Amino acid sequence: GWARIAGKAYFEIDLGQHFRVIPNYYTLRHGSSQGRAPRNWDLLASQDKRSWRMLRQHRNDESLHPTAGSTASWPLEVSDDDASGFR
């Protein structure tokens, strides 16, 4: 499967030095054309791209339907810490 090929692959969003957010919800959309959706992943946030904190951990999460283009959303515990980087 993809995980065996990708290993510890990730994508990162960098809002730059002038923008910071405190997220309270997030949505993920997948595009697998093979009828598979991600089930295990972590959402991390950082203020400096060196130190990362866990916002949400997913294990065996079946919220995303296997159909390509499916979306699911999850609440996040609101914190006082803002962030400019996510992965």
C-alpha positions as CSV (number, residue, x, y, z in Angstrom):
1,G,0.0,0.0,0.0
2,W,0.8,3.7,-0.1
3,A,2.2,3.7,3.5
4,R,4.8,1.1,2.6
5,I,5.9,3.2,-0.3
6,A,5.7,6.6,1.4
7,G,7.2,5.7,4.8
8,K,7.0,8.8,6.9
9,A,5.8,11.1,4.2
10,Y,4.1,14.3,5.1
11,F,3.0,17.6,3.6
12,E,3.6,20.9,5.3
13,I,1.8,24.2,5.2
14,D,3.8,27.3,6.0
15,L,1.8,30.5,6.5
16,G,5.0,32.6,6.6
17,Q,6.2,35.0,9.4
18,H,3.3,37.5,9.1
19,F,0.4,35.1,9.5
20,R,-0.6,32.9,12.5
21,V,-3.8,31.0,13.3
22,I,-5.4,29.2,16.2
23,P,-7.4,26.4,14.5
24,N,-10.5,24.9,16.1
25,Y,-11.5,22.6,13.3
26,Y,-10.0,21.0,10.2
27,T,-11.2,19.2,7.1
28,L,-9.3,16.6,5.0
29,R,-10.1,15.6,1.5
30,H,-8.5,12.6,-0.2
31,G,-8.1,11.9,-3.9
32,S,-7.3,8.2,-4.0
33,S,-8.5,6.7,-7.2
34,Q,-7.9,3.2,-5.8
35,G,-10.8,3.2,-3.3
36,R,-8.6,3.7,-0.3
37,A,-8.6,6.6,2.2
38,P,-6.1,7.5,4.9
39,R,-6.8,5.9,8.3
40,N,-3.7,6.8,10.3
41,W,-2.1,10.3,10.5
42,D,-1.2,13.1,12.9
43,L,-1.9,16.8,12.6
44,L,1.0,18.9,14.0
45,A,1.5,22.6,14.5
46,S,4.5,24.8,15.0
47,Q,5.5,28.4,15.7
48,D,9.1,27.9,14.5
49,K,9.2,24.8,12.3
50,R,11.6,23.1,14.8
51,S,9.3,22.2,17.6
52,W,6.0,20.6,16.7
53,R,3.0,19.9,18.9
54,M,0.3,17.4,18.3
55,L,-3.1,18.9,17.5
56,R,-4.8,15.6,16.7
57,Q,-3.8,12.0,16.3
58,H,-5.8,9.6,14.1
59,R,-5.5,5.8,14.4
60,N,-7.8,3.5,12.4
61,D,-10.0,6.5,11.7
62,E,-12.7,5.5,9.2
63,S,-14.3,8.9,8.9
64,L,-13.1,9.4,5.3
65,H,-15.2,7.4,2.8
66,P,-13.0,5.4,0.3
67,T,-14.5,7.2,-2.7
68,A,-12.1,9.7,-4.3
69,G,-12.9,13.3,-3.3
70,S,-14.5,12.4,0.0
71,T,-14.1,14.8,3.0
72,A,-14.3,14.6,6.7
73,S,-13.9,17.2,9.5
74,W,-12.7,17.1,13.0
75,P,-12.8,19.5,15.9
76,L,-9.5,20.5,17.6
77,E,-9.0,21.4,21.2
78,V,-8.6,25.2,21.2
79,S,-5.3,26.4,22.7
80,D,-3.9,29.9,23.3
81,D,-0.9,29.0,21.2
82,D,-1.0,30.2,17.6
83,A,0.9,28.6,14.8
84,S,2.3,29.4,11.4
85,G,3.2,25.9,10.3
86,F,1.2,22.7,10.0
87,R,2.0,19.2,8.9
